[in-house]
Every structure is written in C-alpha cells, then in structure tokens.
Amino acid sequence: MNTNKHVAIIGGGPVGSLAAIYLKRRGYQISVFERRPDIRQQVINQGRSINLALSNRGLKALAEVGVIDKVKQRTTPMHGRMVHSSNGNVAIQPYGKEGQFINSISRNDLNSILIDKAEEMGTLFYFDKRVQHVDIESTSLTYKLDVDSITKSFDVIICADGAFSSVRSSMQSEDYALEYLDHGYKELHIPAGPKGTFKLEKNALHIWPRKSFMLIALPNPDGSFTCTLFLSFKGNPSFATLKSDEDVIDFFKKEFPDAFYFIPDLLEDYNSNPTSPLITTKCNVWSRNNILLIGDAAHTILPFYGQGMNAGFEDCRILSQLLDQNNDDWNQVFALFQDLRKPDTDAIAQLSLDNFIEMRDHVADKKFLLQKKIEAKIHELYPKQWIPLYAMVTFNENIRYSEAFRMGQKQKKIMEEVMKRPGIETTWESMDFENLIWKMNSQFLNKV
C-alpha cells in the first residue's frame, strides 16, 4: 500500500474521478482539484456537453472499480443508428450482432456516480479551485483560496484537465498540436412525451445525415433526447449564415422537418447554448518529472466514434495495470504508459475523423449500405477472421485501437476491390468469400 504518497489530480471530470478511484484503491492519498462547482449540488444547464456513449472499453474499467451497476441504471441501450433521410424515410443500421449495443448516458450522471464513489473511499475533492500554476521541478501546484494563493507539493500530479489543458501548455511549448475541425457543434433538446414516453425510437442513436452537416440525437432514461447539430462555421449553410431566428427555423424545417416538430424550444436552445469547437490534440510528451497527462489532456479526439471518454477510461485502467506490473515505480510507468498508449490514441483520433465523414456523407448512400451488408455476411461466415472495424473498436476491448486501425486498413483495401466489381449489387451473395479471408491473411497486405 502507498499510504505515505500523496497524488494530486487536476480535473474532477469523469476521467479524473475514475483515476482517483483506481489510485485510492492502491492506497494513495488523493486530492482532486476541480475548477467548476460540485455538479451534484447545482442545476446543470443544457448545452454544455454531448451525451456520452459508453462501450466495452469504458464498461470494463467501471466494472473493475465496482460502479458498473449504478452506471447501468442511468444508461439507455442503443442497438444501432436510426438514419433519417431527407425524403422522410427512416432505417435502422445495427451496430453489431444481436445483443451488441452502446450505452447513452448523461455526462453529469456518470460524473456524479464516480465522484460519489471516490469520496466514499476517502478522496478529497476541492471544487471551485482553479489551479493557477504547476511547478514541474518541485511537483507542486498553486491554487487560489479566497484572496490567498495556496501552494502544495505532491509526490505525483496527474493532469486530467481536458482538451484545453493549461498544464499541458506549460509542460511543452512546441511538442503538441491542437487541430480545429472547420465544423462546430451546438446542443439542442427533445423533451419527453406524456408520462415520460419517447417521441423517437428509444434504443437507437438517431442521425440526420446531410452531406456537409448532420444532426444526431441520443436517448435519456427520462424519455428525452440530447440533440447535437454539427455544422460548418463558414460557408452555406453554416453557423455564420444562421443569423436570425427566421434563418434557424427555415433551416430546420427544410433540412430536419421531422426533428423540427420534436424540438419545441428550438430557438431558446439555439440562442442560449454555446457553439463549441471540435478539436483533436496530439502530444509528443505526456510526462515530465512526476507529472503525467491523461485523457483529453493528452489526446483529445473528435466525438464521432463515441470513444473519447472510453479511451480516457482505458487510460486509467492501463495506468493501474502498469503500476501493478512495475511495483508502483512511477518513473518506469510514465515512460511505458506513453509508449503503450500513444499509438492507440493516435489511431482512434484518425478513426474518429474518418467516422465523421462516414456518418455525415455515407450512411444514407446505397453503395455504402451494400458494402456494410457484404462485410456483415463475411463476419457471419468467418467470425474470427473478419471482424468489422466498428465492432473491433466498440465491442472488443481486447483489441488495441492501433491493431483495429491496421486491420481496418486491410479490410478497406479488400472492400474497395470488391465494390468495383461489375454487377456487384446482384452478384455479391455468390462471391468467393473464402478468397477474401485468404487476402486478409496473405503477406501482400501485411504492410497496409
């Protein structure tokens, strides 16, 4: 046990709170510094976060620390994408095999459960405490208390302070890249129907793909849906062209007519909720001395694979695993942690960008849907040799993101050849599927 060692965690969000639980289990003294008020004691405004999609990687970590049952009480299963076409048609695209699903959960609900658990174990949370400075050489941090500045030293400082981490900025000047997508997002809300009924299919992630932009909606246990509009900042249409209430109403009536009538407070939501950026962060230095970056502070990714929080939770699990394997020698663990995780987080960052293009541009495309049908058939015939990329990332926590990416590149090359075949729409069921599996395992694809 490590009762004499004191670890500070900067950031009391889901990843910081989960890290506190893992390290408290190891016997460390834990202090968490969160710049926001205690979310359990205030009314949270809409528009501050996209609903989270919990999948196997995140669930595995939550099970290890003993909060999985409480979390599942607040989740709503989503078995697939419910695609709303511009012509009014609706179709479900399953995420995986029967019984496989992802879980919609409010960020605030999940965070509250984790804070409760960490506090029960003896973690000290300091809310409304913005860290003003971190001294890398002395492993100390300074925060403001009323009018005074307080400086405390720790054995280790873990920075889980998110995509715009101030600690990351002070740790490295030129050793990270912050890339902005030319799209932003705005949160909207579909309220529950009478007696908590759902106005849309309950067990699906709803998506309105419109090529250069899209709307999505994730279910909540109370019957409501958290909606997110993804739209370019410039161009036509864009956030820049929606200048008036009339512009917003006309845009929604034209592009999302069915969703429009389910959002009674559209203008209030649109005008009061922030328009937020979408960013990717890649760091070359995750630790210095006794200070470590985890979660979004080390690797912010786009939300389009639903893996940002899952990757952060996997960070916490892998960190604890490495501490096990190295007898809590933090110097060894810091180097091993980055070497192990960076290839995976770089891979999921690229996959998340690719999935944005897929969701926005292709999910309503007939050729894309045929390709997915062919891949599903291959998986049915050869379940171990051909696992769809989405299933590898979402449902198989034992496959690393980097390995899933590599296998996905192989599959992509094979399917590009398949989809070029003349008459593939009518002949695909009679293909030589065994030959495709041979190609997956043949040497000429190993360098892909």
N, C-alpha and C positions, 0 to 999 in steps of 0.2 A: 504494500500500500504506500501511497505517496502523500501522507497527511502533512508533511512539512513543506510541501511545494505548493506554491500559490500561482494559479493561472488566471490571467485576465482575458476575457473575451469581449472584443469591441463589436457591438451589434447584437441586439436581442431578438432578431427575426427568427424564422424557422430554423435556418442553418446554425446560427449562433446558439439558439436554445438547445438544439439537438446535440451540438458539440459539448455544451455544458453537461448534459445528461451523461454522455459517453465518458467524459473525463471525471465527473463526480463518481461514477461507478468504479473508477480506477483509484479513488481515494484522494484526489487532488482537492485543495481548496479552490473554489471557483467564484470569481466575481465577474458579473456581466454588466457592461456599460451600454445603455441604450439612450440615444438622443431624444427619442419620442416618449410621450407619456405611456403609462401602462395601458395597453389596448383593452385589458379586461375591465377597466374602470371608466371607459368613455364610450360615447356613441361614435361609431366609425362612419364617416361619410362615404357614399358611393364614389366611384371614380378613381380610387387610389391604387387599385391593383386588379390584374386579370385573375379570375379564378384559377386555382392550381389543378393540375391533372396528375394525380398520384398513380404511379405504375409500379411494377415489381421491384425496381431498384430502391425506390423510396420506401415501399412497404417492408422490404427486408430489413432496412435499418430501424424502422419503427417497431417491428416485431422484436428485434434484438434488445431494445431498451424498454419493452413492456408497455407500450402505449397503443398498440395496434387496435385493440378492441374499442377503446374510446374514440379513436380516429375514425374507424369504420362506421360508427354510429352517426357521424356527421358527413359521410360521403354519399354520393349518388352515382351508381354504376353507369358507364357509358359504353355500350356494346359496339358502337360504330359511328361513322359520320352520317348525318341526315342532310343530304345535299338538296338545297332549294334552288332550282333552276330559274332563269329569268322568265321562262314561259309558264311558271307556276307549278311545274312538276316537282315531285318530291321522291327521293330514292335513298335507301339506306345502303351504306357501304361498310360491311363488318370490319372491325379492326383485326380480327384474328379468327381462330376456330371457335366453335361453340363453347361458351363458358369463359372465354377470354374477354376482358374489358378493362378500361381505365376508370379512374375514380375522380369525379369532380368534387372539390372541397374549397370552401372559402379560406383564403389565406389567414384571415383573422381567427377563424375557428381552430385551424391547425396550430397556429402560433400560440393561442391561449392554452391548448392542451399541453404543449411542450413546456411552456413557462411554468404551468402548474406542477408538472412532473419534476422539473429541475428544482423548483423551490421546495417541494416535498423532500427532496434528497439533501437539501441544505445549501443549494446555490444562492448566492446573494445577488439580487438584481438592483442596479442603480438606474432608475428611469429618469428621464428629463436631464440626463447628464451627457452633454456633448463633449467628446474628447477633443481638447484643443491642440494637444501636441503629443507625439510619441517619440521618445528618445531611444534610438536604435542601439546606441552603445551601452546604455545603462538599463535597458529593458524596463523603462518607466513610462508612465503616461500622466498627463496633466488634464484635469477637467475642472469645470467651474462649479462652485458650490456657493449659492447666493452671490456675494460680491467677491469672494475669495477664490483663488485658484489653488487646487489641491494636487500635489504630485505624489504618486505612489509607485513603488518598484515591485516587480513581479519576477518569478522565475521564467515564465513564458508568457508571451502575449499572442493571442490568436485573433486575427482580424477578419471578421465576418460582416464588414460594414458596407457590403453591397457594391453595385456596379460603379458608383462614383466614389469609391473608397478614397478617403483622404490619406489613410495610412499608406496605401499603395503608391500614391503620388509622392509621398515623402521618402519611400523606400527606394524608388527607382526613377531616374529622370527620363532616360531615353529607352528604357527596357520594357516598355509595354505599348500596345496600340489600342486605341479606342476608335472603333469604326461605327459610324452612324448610317443606318439604312435611310433611304430617302422617303420612307414611309414612317408615319407615326400612328398612335392609337388613341382612342377615346372610349371610355366605358359608358355603357347605357344599361337600362334595366327593364326587364319584362316582369311585371308583378304577377303574383299567383292569382289564379282564378278563385271563384267562390269555394269556401271551405278548404283552401289550400290545394286546389286542383291545378294541374299543369296545362297550360294553353298550347304547348307543343309536346311532341313525344318526349317522355321523361328520360328514357335511358339512351340518350344519344347526344353527341356534340353536333349542334346544328351549324351549318355553314352555307352562306350565300356567296358563292364564288363569282366574281365579275371581272376576270382577267387582271386588270391593273389594281384592283382593290377587292375587299371582301368584308363581310360581317359574320361573326360567329356568336353562338350563344351556348353557355354551359349551365346545366340544371343545378338548382339548390334544393336541399331537403324540404324547404317550406313551400315549394311549388313555383318559386320564381326562377328566372334565368338571368345570369350575368352576361350581358352582351358586350362585344368589343368590335368597334369599327376600325379596320386597318385601311388607311388611305394615304396617298402621297401628300407631302407638304406643298408641292408645287405642281403645276400642270392643270389639265382639265379632264376629269374632275379632280379636285384636291381640297384639302382643308382651306387653302387660300381662296378657292372660288366659292366656298360656302360662307358668304359674308353676312347674309341676313337670315332671319327666321324663315322667310319665304323660300330662300335658297335651300335651306335644310329640309323643309317639308317637301318641296318639289323633288329633291334628290332622293329622299327615302321613298316617296310614292312611286317614283319611276323605277328605281333600282331594287328596292326591297318591299314591294307592295304588301305582301302577307305579313312581314315583320312590322311594318309601319303601324298597323292597327293593333298590334300587341304592346306597343310602347306608348302608353297614354301621356307620359311625362317626357316625351322626346325632347322638346325644346328646353325644358328645365334641365334635363340631364346634359344635353349637348352644350348648353351655355355655361353651366356651373362646373362640370367636370373638366379637368385639365386635358390638354392634348399633349401626350407624352412621347418622347423619342424611343426608338428601338435601336439598341446598340449591341455590338459584340466587342468583348475585351479579351485580348491575349497578352499574357505576361511571360517574360523570359526569366524573371526572378521571383520566386514565390516565398523566399525566406531570406532573412538577414539576421545574423546573430541568433537571438532567441525569439524572433518574431516571425509568424507564419500567416500567409494569406490562405483563406479557403472560400469555397462557394463563389458567389458572383464577384467578390473582391479579386479573385484570381482568374476567373474565367466566365465572364458574362456571355450568355448566348441568347439568341432570339427565341421567342416562346413557341415557335411553330412545330416543335416536336414534343412539346409538353415535358421537356427533360431538364429544364433549368434547376428547379428545386430538387428533382430526383438526383441529378448529378451532384448537387450540394450535399444531399443526404448521403450519397455514396462516398463523398469525400470524408465525412465524419466516420463512417464505418471502416473505410480503408485506413484512416489515420489511427483508429483504435487497434485495428488488426496489426499495423506496423509497430505500434508501441508494444503489443503482445510479443511480437517476434523478436524485438530488439531490447527487451527488458527496460523499456521506458527511457532509452538513451535518445534524447531529443535531437542531438547533433546528427546521429545516424539517420533518424526518422525523417528529418527535414529534407535531406538530400534524396532519400528513397521515395518520399511522398511525391515530390515534383517529378522525378524521373518516371514514376509509375503513372501518375495522373495526367500529366500534360499531353501525351499522345492521345489519350482518351477524350479529354475536354476539347482539344483542337478538332478531333474527329466529329464530336457531337455538335460543335459550332458550325461546321460545314454542312452537316446533315440538316440542321435546323434551318439554315438558309435555303437549302435545296427543297425542304418540305414546304416552305413559304411559297415558293414558285409552284410546287405541285398543288397545294391547296387552292391557291389563287387562280391558277391558269388551267389545270388539267383535270380536276376531279369530276367535271361535267363533260369531259371530252370522251367520245365513243371509243376511240382507239386506245386511250389510256385505260378505260374500263375493261376493254378486251384484254389488254396486257395483264392487268391485275387478275382477271379470270384465269388466264393461262398459267400465271405464277401460282395461283391457288391450287390448280389442278396438279402441277408438278409437286407442290408441297404435299398434297394428298397422297400421291403415288410414292414419293420418296421423302417422308417427313424429316429424316435425319440429314439427308444430303442437301436439301434445298429448303432453307427457312427464309421466308420473306424478310426483307430488311426491316420493315416496321416491327415485325414480331421479334427479331433479334434484339432490337433496341428496347422495345417496350415490355416484352413478356419473358425475356430470358436474361435475368440479372447475372448469369454466369458467363455470358459472352461480353467481352470488353467492347466499349464503343469503337475503339480503333480496329478491332477484329471485325465487328459488324460492318464498319465502313469498307474495309478491304474486301470482304465477301460481297457486299452490295455492289462494289465496282465491277466485280466479276459478273454478277448477275445482270447488271446493266448492259455490259458488253454483249452478253449472250442474247438478251432480250431485244437489243437493237437489231441484231441479225434476224431474229425470229420475226419481228414485226415488219421487216422489209419483204418477206416472202409474198409473192403474188397470191391473192385469194385467201389470205390468212384468216379472214373473217369467217369463211365457210369450211376451211380445211384444218383448223387448229386442233380439233379433237382427235384427228388421225395422225398427228405428228409422232415422230420417234422421240418420246420423252426420255428414254434411257440414254440416247445420244447427248441430250442436253446435260444430263447429270455427268456423263463422261467428260464433257467440256468443262464443267465446273471443277473437276478434279485433275484435269490434264495440265501438263507442265507449261504449255504455251500461254496459259492465263496466270501463272503464278506471279508474274511481275506486275500485274494490273494493280 
